[in-house]
Amino acid sequence: MITKIDHIAIAVQNLESALETFRNVIGCAGEAIRIEEVASEKVRVAFITVGETKIELLEPLSDESPIAKFIAKNGDGMHHIALQTDDINKETERLESLNIKPLSLPKEGAGGKKIMFLHPKETNKVLIEFAQKKH
Ligand code: CO
């Protein structure tokens, strides 16, 4: 079951400068922000909590990062929407039964969550992430 929008992600070339911009836009305090590195995706990530959901800023750590490739093509901008699910395996099966193919099997993402993506061509050119909380 999908329970909420977990986060909306924005690809950025410079995390510090984007963080300052979005802190000012949202008007949030430092405790609303969490920064971490996700080695598997070669990115540095800042999560800004906004009520029940979050804004995720994604900065590439190498030219090999999928985010670096995205920025090279599009510049900074909206990258994906993440839906929170209580059971990512069940969700994957449900999607496959509708002939919607995930890009990969669920893998570990930021915050130790299990995540998987759908190809944007399946979803009106919007990259969709499914995320299941660590139990
Ligand atoms: Co995400």
Backbone and ligand atoms as CSV (ligand in chain L), in Angstrom:
chain,resi,resn,atom,element,x,y,z
A,1,MET,N,N,0.840,-1.191,0.000
A,1,MET,CA,C,0.000,0.000,0.000
A,1,MET,C,C,0.887,1.256,0.000
A,2,ILE,N,N,0.473,2.252,-0.770
A,2,ILE,CA,C,1.184,3.538,-0.752
A,2,ILE,C,C,0.586,4.376,0.369
A,3,THR,N,N,1.434,4.913,1.232
A,3,THR,CA,C,0.927,5.600,2.417
A,3,THR,C,C,1.076,7.127,2.370
A,4,LYS,N,N,2.034,7.618,1.601
A,4,LYS,CA,C,2.167,9.081,1.443
A,4,LYS,C,C,3.257,9.377,0.410
A,5,ILE,N,N,3.415,10.664,0.087
A,5,ILE,CA,C,4.593,11.080,-0.679
A,5,ILE,C,C,5.727,11.211,0.324
A,6,ASP,N,N,6.755,10.391,0.157
A,6,ASP,CA,C,7.873,10.405,1.106
A,6,ASP,C,C,8.756,11.625,0.889
A,7,HIS,N,N,9.113,11.873,-0.385
A,7,HIS,CA,C,9.899,13.074,-0.672
A,7,HIS,C,C,9.812,13.451,-2.142
A,8,ILE,N,N,10.177,14.687,-2.407
A,8,ILE,CA,C,10.319,15.190,-3.769
A,8,ILE,C,C,11.786,15.549,-3.915
A,9,ALA,N,N,12.438,15.035,-4.973
A,9,ALA,CA,C,13.890,15.177,-5.084
A,9,ALA,C,C,14.276,16.146,-6.193
A,10,ILE,N,N,15.312,16.941,-5.892
A,10,ILE,CA,C,15.815,17.942,-6.827
A,10,ILE,C,C,17.311,17.693,-7.016
A,11,ALA,N,N,17.739,17.602,-8.266
A,11,ALA,CA,C,19.157,17.426,-8.567
A,11,ALA,C,C,19.832,18.795,-8.541
A,12,VAL,N,N,20.965,18.888,-7.850
A,12,VAL,CA,C,21.664,20.175,-7.724
A,12,VAL,C,C,23.167,19.989,-7.925
A,13,GLN,N,N,23.800,20.994,-8.513
A,13,GLN,CA,C,25.255,20.920,-8.696
A,13,GLN,C,C,25.994,21.229,-7.409
A,14,ASN,N,N,25.413,22.100,-6.580
A,14,ASN,CA,C,26.090,22.522,-5.358
A,14,ASN,C,C,25.134,22.416,-4.174
A,15,LEU,N,N,25.397,21.436,-3.329
A,15,LEU,CA,C,24.468,21.146,-2.227
A,15,LEU,C,C,24.373,22.308,-1.233
A,16,GLU,N,N,25.517,22.903,-0.873
A,16,GLU,CA,C,25.502,23.978,0.139
A,16,GLU,C,C,24.651,25.149,-0.340
A,17,SER,N,N,24.865,25.517,-1.597
A,17,SER,CA,C,24.134,26.678,-2.089
A,17,SER,C,C,22.639,26.368,-2.252
A,18,ALA,N,N,22.310,25.161,-2.713
A,18,ALA,CA,C,20.892,24.772,-2.851
A,18,ALA,C,C,20.230,24.677,-1.482
A,19,LEU,N,N,20.992,24.177,-0.506
A,19,LEU,CA,C,20.460,24.041,0.851
A,19,LEU,C,C,20.108,25.420,1.419
A,20,GLU,N,N,20.991,26.371,1.176
A,20,GLU,CA,C,20.724,27.718,1.677
A,20,GLU,C,C,19.458,28.280,1.015
A,21,THR,N,N,19.357,28.082,-0.309
A,21,THR,CA,C,18.171,28.562,-1.029
A,21,THR,C,C,16.898,27.954,-0.449
A,22,PHE,N,N,16.882,26.613,-0.305
A,22,PHE,CA,C,15.646,25.951,0.124
A,22,PHE,C,C,15.357,26.175,1.608
A,23,ARG,N,N,16.409,26.357,2.411
A,23,ARG,CA,C,16.177,26.743,3.821
A,23,ARG,C,C,15.466,28.078,3.871
A,24,ASN,N,N,15.908,28.998,3.044
A,24,ASN,CA,C,15.282,30.324,3.019
A,24,ASN,C,C,13.860,30.260,2.486
A,25,VAL,N,N,13.659,29.464,1.433
A,25,VAL,CA,C,12.319,29.360,0.843
A,25,VAL,C,C,11.343,28.775,1.857
A,26,ILE,N,N,11.788,27.712,2.559
A,26,ILE,CA,C,10.900,27.013,3.491
A,26,ILE,C,C,10.870,27.720,4.851
A,27,GLY,N,N,11.973,28.401,5.182
A,27,GLY,CA,C,12.049,29.068,6.482
A,27,GLY,C,C,12.200,28.075,7.615
A,28,CYS,N,N,13.040,27.044,7.390
A,28,CYS,CA,C,13.155,25.988,8.397
A,28,CYS,C,C,14.427,26.136,9.222
A,29,ALA,N,N,14.406,25.536,10.406
A,29,ALA,CA,C,15.566,25.549,11.294
A,29,ALA,C,C,16.513,24.409,10.923
A,30,GLY,N,N,17.729,24.457,11.452
A,30,GLY,CA,C,18.767,23.460,11.160
A,30,GLY,C,C,18.352,22.042,11.494
A,31,GLU,N,N,17.526,21.869,12.540
A,31,GLU,CA,C,17.165,20.496,12.961
A,31,GLU,C,C,16.273,19.787,11.940
A,32,ALA,N,N,15.708,20.541,10.982
A,32,ALA,CA,C,14.884,19.925,9.944
A,32,ALA,C,C,15.741,19.312,8.838
A,33,ILE,N,N,17.073,19.466,8.954
A,33,ILE,CA,C,17.953,19.052,7.850
A,33,ILE,C,C,18.852,17.882,8.251
A,34,ARG,N,N,18.940,16.912,7.355
A,34,ARG,CA,C,19.829,15.767,7.573
A,34,ARG,C,C,20.641,15.548,6.297
A,35,ILE,N,N,21.961,15.421,6.423
A,35,ILE,CA,C,22.821,15.233,5.247
A,35,ILE,C,C,23.501,13.872,5.334
A,36,GLU,N,N,23.546,13.161,4.229
A,36,GLU,CA,C,24.276,11.889,4.213
A,36,GLU,C,C,24.809,11.590,2.815
A,37,GLU,N,N,25.758,10.646,2.766
A,37,GLU,CA,C,26.302,10.209,1.485
A,37,GLU,C,C,25.711,8.854,1.148
A,38,VAL,N,N,25.282,8.666,-0.107
A,38,VAL,CA,C,24.812,7.340,-0.532
A,38,VAL,C,C,25.823,6.824,-1.553
A,39,ALA,N,N,26.714,5.961,-1.065
A,39,ALA,CA,C,27.830,5.497,-1.879
A,39,ALA,C,C,27.342,4.783,-3.145
A,40,SER,N,N,26.274,3.977,-3.000
A,40,SER,CA,C,25.807,3.185,-4.142
A,40,SER,C,C,25.356,4.077,-5.305
A,41,GLU,N,N,24.865,5.286,-5.008
A,41,GLU,CA,C,24.399,6.190,-6.063
A,41,GLU,C,C,25.407,7.303,-6.344
A,42,LYS,N,N,26.539,7.303,-5.619
A,42,LYS,CA,C,27.570,8.338,-5.757
A,42,LYS,C,C,26.972,9.744,-5.641
A,43,VAL,N,N,26.204,9.938,-4.565
A,43,VAL,CA,C,25.590,11.248,-4.312
A,43,VAL,C,C,25.724,11.635,-2.846
A,44,ARG,N,N,25.651,12.948,-2.616
A,44,ARG,CA,C,25.466,13.484,-1.278
A,44,ARG,C,C,24.044,14.032,-1.253
A,45,VAL,N,N,23.346,13.743,-0.167
A,45,VAL,CA,C,21.920,14.029,-0.100
A,45,VAL,C,C,21.620,14.891,1.118
A,46,ALA,N,N,20.789,15.907,0.947
A,46,ALA,CA,C,20.255,16.640,2.099
A,46,ALA,C,C,18.753,16.471,2.094
A,47,PHE,N,N,18.212,16.040,3.232
A,47,PHE,CA,C,16.765,15.944,3.390
A,47,PHE,C,C,16.293,17.115,4.243
A,48,ILE,N,N,15.310,17.847,3.740
A,48,ILE,CA,C,14.693,18.920,4.520
A,48,ILE,C,C,13.274,18.471,4.840
A,49,THR,N,N,12.978,18.321,6.118
A,49,THR,CA,C,11.629,17.904,6.512
A,49,THR,C,C,10.663,19.069,6.343
A,50,VAL,N,N,9.568,18.787,5.640
A,50,VAL,CA,C,8.519,19.788,5.436
A,50,VAL,C,C,7.201,19.114,5.820
A,51,GLY,N,N,6.764,19.328,7.041
A,51,GLY,CA,C,5.549,18.668,7.536
A,51,GLY,C,C,5.686,17.161,7.474
A,52,GLU,N,N,4.776,16.489,6.777
A,52,GLU,CA,C,4.753,15.036,6.689
A,52,GLU,C,C,5.700,14.486,5.632
A,53,THR,N,N,6.291,15.389,4.839
A,53,THR,CA,C,7.124,14.905,3.743
A,53,THR,C,C,8.482,15.623,3.760
A,54,LYS,N,N,9.277,15.405,2.734
A,54,LYS,CA,C,10.618,15.988,2.716
A,54,LYS,C,C,10.960,16.468,1.311
A,55,ILE,N,N,11.867,17.419,1.262
A,55,ILE,CA,C,12.507,17.751,-0.004
A,55,ILE,C,C,13.904,17.158,0.069
A,56,GLU,N,N,14.300,16.450,-0.987
A,56,GLU,CA,C,15.613,15.804,-1.044
A,56,GLU,C,C,16.452,16.546,-2.075
A,57,LEU,N,N,17.601,17.066,-1.666
A,57,LEU,CA,C,18.527,17.689,-2.612
A,57,LEU,C,C,19.629,16.686,-2.899
A,58,LEU,N,N,19.896,16.449,-4.174
A,58,LEU,CA,C,20.855,15.419,-4.595
A,58,LEU,C,C,22.023,16.064,-5.316
A,59,GLU,N,N,23.223,15.890,-4.776
A,59,GLU,CA,C,24.431,16.430,-5.410
A,59,GLU,C,C,25.323,15.268,-5.845
A,60,PRO,N,N,25.751,15.236,-7.106
A,60,PRO,CA,C,26.608,14.128,-7.545
A,60,PRO,C,C,27.995,14.215,-6.930
A,61,LEU,N,N,28.580,13.057,-6.583
A,61,LEU,CA,C,29.938,13.024,-6.043
A,61,LEU,C,C,30.952,12.621,-7.101
A,62,SER,N,N,30.472,12.209,-8.267
A,62,SER,CA,C,31.384,11.829,-9.346
A,62,SER,C,C,30.646,11.956,-10.671
A,63,ASP,N,N,31.424,12.043,-11.751
A,63,ASP,CA,C,30.822,12.144,-13.078
A,63,ASP,C,C,30.071,10.868,-13.449
A,64,GLU,N,N,30.375,9.777,-12.723
A,64,GLU,CA,C,29.722,8.486,-12.984
A,64,GLU,C,C,28.331,8.414,-12.352
A,65,SER,N,N,28.041,9.353,-11.471
A,65,SER,CA,C,26.754,9.318,-10.766
A,65,SER,C,C,25.603,9.552,-11.742
A,66,PRO,N,N,24.506,8.821,-11.587
A,66,PRO,CA,C,23.329,9.080,-12.439
A,66,PRO,C,C,22.866,10.539,-12.326
A,67,ILE,N,N,23.101,11.149,-11.168
A,67,ILE,CA,C,22.686,12.549,-10.977
A,67,ILE,C,C,23.582,13.483,-11.807
A,68,ALA,N,N,24.872,13.170,-11.925
A,68,ALA,CA,C,25.770,13.974,-12.768
A,68,ALA,C,C,25.302,13.922,-14.218
A,69,LYS,N,N,24.888,12.733,-14.646
A,69,LYS,CA,C,24.409,12.570,-16.033
A,69,LYS,C,C,23.127,13.359,-16.250
A,70,PHE,N,N,22.241,13.320,-15.243
A,70,PHE,CA,C,20.988,14.068,-15.325
A,70,PHE,C,C,21.275,15.568,-15.452
A,71,ILE,N,N,22.193,16.078,-14.610
A,71,ILE,CA,C,22.498,17.523,-14.606
A,71,ILE,C,C,23.193,17.926,-15.913
A,72,ALA,N,N,24.064,17.055,-16.423
A,72,ALA,CA,C,24.739,17.357,-17.692
A,72,ALA,C,C,23.709,17.542,-18.813
A,73,LYS,N,N,22.638,16.771,-18.735
A,73,LYS,CA,C,21.612,16.811,-19.779
A,73,LYS,C,C,20.591,17.931,-19.552
A,74,ASN,N,N,20.161,18.094,-18.300
A,74,ASN,CA,C,19.021,18.984,-18.005
A,74,ASN,C,C,19.360,20.201,-17.156
A,75,GLY,N,N,20.553,20.227,-16.545
A,75,GLY,CA,C,20.828,21.241,-15.527
A,75,GLY,C,C,20.140,20.865,-14.220
A,76,ASP,N,N,20.237,21.755,-13.231
A,76,ASP,CA,C,19.561,21.514,-11.955
A,76,ASP,C,C,18.061,21.394,-12.201
A,77,GLY,N,N,17.376,20.652,-11.353
A,77,GLY,CA,C,15.910,20.624,-11.467
A,77,GLY,C,C,15.285,19.408,-10.820
A,78,MET,N,N,13.960,19.343,-10.917
A,78,MET,CA,C,13.171,18.248,-10.361
A,78,MET,C,C,13.676,16.922,-10.892
A,79,HIS,N,N,13.934,15.986,-10.014
A,79,HIS,CA,C,14.482,14.704,-10.445
A,79,HIS,C,C,13.518,13.541,-10.252
A,80,HIS,N,N,12.925,13.416,-9.081
A,80,HIS,CA,C,11.935,12.347,-8.893
A,80,HIS,C,C,10.966,12.633,-7.748
A,81,ILE,N,N,9.882,11.859,-7.737
A,81,ILE,CA,C,8.918,11.872,-6.638
A,81,ILE,C,C,8.982,10.492,-5.993
A,82,ALA,N,N,9.076,10.457,-4.668
A,82,ALA,CA,C,9.146,9.166,-3.974
A,82,ALA,C,C,7.865,8.908,-3.205
A,83,LEU,N,N,7.302,7.715,-3.428
A,83,LEU,CA,C,6.103,7.277,-2.717
A,83,LEU,C,C,6.527,6.336,-1.605
A,84,GLN,N,N,5.959,6.524,-0.432
A,84,GLN,CA,C,6.256,5.607,0.669
A,84,GLN,C,C,5.310,4.414,0.605
A,85,THR,N,N,5.883,3.230,0.743
A,85,THR,CA,C,5.072,2.021,0.783
A,85,THR,C,C,5.390,1.251,2.060
A,86,ASP,N,N,4.403,0.496,2.546
A,86,ASP,CA,C,4.658,-0.333,3.732
A,86,ASP,C,C,5.205,-1.708,3.343
A,87,ASP,N,N,5.177,-2.034,2.042
A,87,ASP,CA,C,5.698,-3.339,1.609
A,87,ASP,C,C,6.173,-3.245,0.154
A,88,ILE,N,N,7.464,-3.021,-0.024
A,88,ILE,CA,C,8.001,-2.751,-1.368
A,88,ILE,C,C,7.945,-3.995,-2.260
A,89,ASN,N,N,8.074,-5.171,-1.666
A,89,ASN,CA,C,8.023,-6.391,-2.488
A,89,ASN,C,C,6.614,-6.616,-3.040
A,90,LYS,N,N,5.623,-6.399,-2.176
A,90,LYS,CA,C,4.233,-6.534,-2.609
A,90,LYS,C,C,3.914,-5.496,-3.692
A,91,GLU,N,N,4.439,-4.292,-3.507
A,91,GLU,CA,C,4.202,-3.212,-4.466
A,91,GLU,C,C,4.834,-3.562,-5.829
A,92,THR,N,N,6.026,-4.142,-5.793
A,92,THR,CA,C,6.713,-4.558,-7.022
A,92,THR,C,C,5.886,-5.599,-7.763
A,93,GLU,N,N,5.356,-6.575,-7.014
A,93,GLU,CA,C,4.507,-7.606,-7.631
A,93,GLU,C,C,3.248,-7.000,-8.232
A,94,ARG,N,N,2.644,-6.070,-7.486
A,94,ARG,CA,C,1.414,-5.426,-7.956
A,94,ARG,C,C,1.685,-4.696,-9.281
A,95,LEU,N,N,2.813,-3.980,-9.348
A,95,LEU,CA,C,3.138,-3.222,-10.559
A,95,LEU,C,C,3.418,-4.163,-11.728
A,96,GLU,N,N,4.162,-5.240,-11.439
A,96,GLU,CA,C,4.484,-6.189,-12.510
A,96,GLU,C,C,3.218,-6.823,-13.067
A,97,SER,N,N,2.221,-7.056,-12.197
A,97,SER,CA,C,0.954,-7.632,-12.659
A,97,SER,C,C,0.219,-6.665,-13.584
A,98,LEU,N,N,0.539,-5.376,-13.475
A,98,LEU,CA,C,-0.059,-4.371,-14.361
A,98,LEU,C,C,0.863,-4.064,-15.548
A,99,ASN,N,N,1.935,-4.862,-15.655
A,99,ASN,CA,C,2.897,-4.708,-16.728
A,99,ASN,C,C,3.703,-3.402,-16.627
A,100,ILE,N,N,3.849,-2.903,-15.422
A,100,ILE,CA,C,4.715,-1.744,-15.181
A,100,ILE,C,C,6.001,-2.284,-14.570
A,101,LYS,N,N,7.102,-2.120,-15.337
A,101,LYS,CA,C,8.350,-2.774,-14.937
A,101,LYS,C,C,9.251,-1.846,-14.115
A,102,PRO,N,N,9.625,-2.270,-12.902
A,102,PRO,CA,C,10.620,-1.501,-12.153
A,102,PRO,C,C,11.966,-1.497,-12.879
A,103,LEU,N,N,12.778,-0.449,-12.651
A,103,LEU,CA,C,14.112,-0.361,-13.257
A,103,LEU,C,C,15.058,-1.386,-12.665
A,104,SER,N,N,14.826,-1.724,-11.380
A,104,SER,CA,C,15.685,-2.715,-10.733
A,104,SER,C,C,14.926,-3.317,-9.562
A,105,LEU,N,N,15.495,-4.350,-8.978
A,105,LEU,CA,C,14.917,-4.915,-7.765
A,105,LEU,C,C,15.128,-3.925,-6.619
A,106,PRO,N,N,14.314,-4.018,-5.557
A,106,PRO,CA,C,14.521,-3.124,-4.410
A,106,PRO,C,C,15.961,-3.204,-3.895
A,107,LYS,N,N,16.566,-2.036,-3.612
A,107,LYS,CA,C,17.944,-1.987,-3.099
A,107,LYS,C,C,17.998,-0.969,-1.979
A,108,GLU,N,N,19.152,-0.921,-1.293
A,108,GLU,CA,C,19.254,-0.009,-0.161
A,108,GLU,C,C,19.557,1.409,-0.625
A,109,GLY,N,N,18.770,2.375,-0.125
A,109,GLY,CA,C,18.971,3.780,-0.454
A,109,GLY,C,C,19.261,4.605,0.781
A,110,ALA,N,N,19.102,5.938,0.665
A,110,ALA,CA,C,19.368,6.848,1.777
A,110,ALA,C,C,18.521,6.468,2.984
A,111,GLY,N,N,19.085,6.653,4.166
A,111,GLY,CA,C,18.359,6.385,5.410
A,111,GLY,C,C,18.127,4.902,5.640
A,112,GLY,N,N,18.857,4.035,4.910
A,112,GLY,CA,C,18.689,2.588,5.069
A,112,GLY,C,C,17.356,2.085,4.546
A,113,LYS,N,N,16.656,2.926,3.764
A,113,LYS,CA,C,15.367,2.497,3.214
A,113,LYS,C,C,15.578,1.549,2.042
A,114,LYS,N,N,14.589,0.692,1.815
A,114,LYS,CA,C,14.585,-0.130,0.599
A,114,LYS,C,C,13.918,0.698,-0.484
A,115,ILE,N,N,14.591,0.848,-1.631
A,115,ILE,CA,C,14.021,1.687,-2.680
A,115,ILE,C,C,14.055,0.985,-4.036
A,116,MET,N,N,13.166,1.395,-4.910
A,116,MET,CA,C,13.240,0.986,-6.312
A,116,MET,C,C,12.581,2.072,-7.165
A,117,PHE,N,N,12.941,2.079,-8.446
A,117,PHE,CA,C,12.473,3.122,-9.347
A,117,PHE,C,C,11.705,2.525,-10.519
A,118,LEU,N,N,10.792,3.327,-11.059
A,118,LEU,CA,C,10.151,2.983,-12.329
A,118,LEU,C,C,10.786,3.845,-13.405
A,119,HIS,N,N,10.879,3.321,-14.604
A,119,HIS,CA,C,11.425,4.119,-15.706
A,119,HIS,C,C,10.450,5.248,-16.042
A,120,PRO,N,N,10.961,6.485,-16.222
A,120,PRO,CA,C,10.068,7.620,-16.507
A,120,PRO,C,C,9.190,7.411,-17.742
A,121,LYS,N,N,9.622,6.556,-18.653
A,121,LYS,CA,C,8.783,6.348,-19.854
A,121,LYS,C,C,7.466,5.638,-19.495
A,122,GLU,N,N,7.455,4.986,-18.326
A,122,GLU,CA,C,6.235,4.312,-17.852
A,122,GLU,C,C,5.268,5.307,-17.216
A,123,THR,N,N,5.800,6.468,-16.783
A,123,THR,CA,C,5.019,7.355,-15.905
A,123,THR,C,C,5.098,8.814,-16.370
A,124,ASN,N,N,4.736,9.043,-17.616
A,124,ASN,CA,C,4.627,10.407,-18.154
A,124,ASN,C,C,5.888,11.247,-17.922
A,125,LYS,N,N,7.053,10.593,-18.072
A,125,LYS,CA,C,8.363,11.244,-17.965
A,125,LYS,C,C,8.710,11.735,-16.563
A,126,VAL,N,N,7.970,11.242,-15.550
A,126,VAL,CA,C,8.348,11.574,-14.172
A,126,VAL,C,C,8.952,10.321,-13.552
A,127,LEU,N,N,10.190,10.451,-13.080
A,127,LEU,CA,C,10.826,9.320,-12.405
A,127,LEU,C,C,10.149,9.127,-11.049
A,128,ILE,N,N,9.677,7.901,-10.811
A,128,ILE,CA,C,8.993,7.586,-9.550
A,128,ILE,C,C,9.832,6.594,-8.751
A,129,GLU,N,N,10.040,6.937,-7.487
A,129,GLU,CA,C,10.737,6.046,-6.555
A,129,GLU,C,C,9.717,5.467,-5.585
A,130,PHE,N,N,9.889,4.200,-5.223
A,130,PHE,CA,C,9.129,3.602,-4.133
A,130,PHE,C,C,10.105,3.416,-2.975
A,131,ALA,N,N,9.686,3.777,-1.765
A,131,ALA,CA,C,10.579,3.686,-0.609
A,131,ALA,C,C,9.847,3.033,0.547
A,132,GLN,N,N,10.516,2.033,1.124
A,132,GLN,CA,C,9.965,1.378,2.319
A,132,GLN,C,C,10.861,1.665,3.505
A,133,LYS,N,N,10.265,2.152,4.585
A,133,LYS,CA,C,11.004,2.468,5.811
A,133,LYS,C,C,11.699,1.238,6.357
A,134,LYS,N,N,12.851,1.475,6.998
A,134,LYS,CA,C,13.524,0.414,7.726
A,134,LYS,C,C,12.626,-0.006,8.891
A,135,HIS,N,N,12.428,-1.319,9.098
A,135,HIS,CA,C,11.550,-1.737,10.212
A,135,HIS,C,C,12.331,-1.851,11.489
L,1,CO,CO,CO,14.752,9.740,-3.502
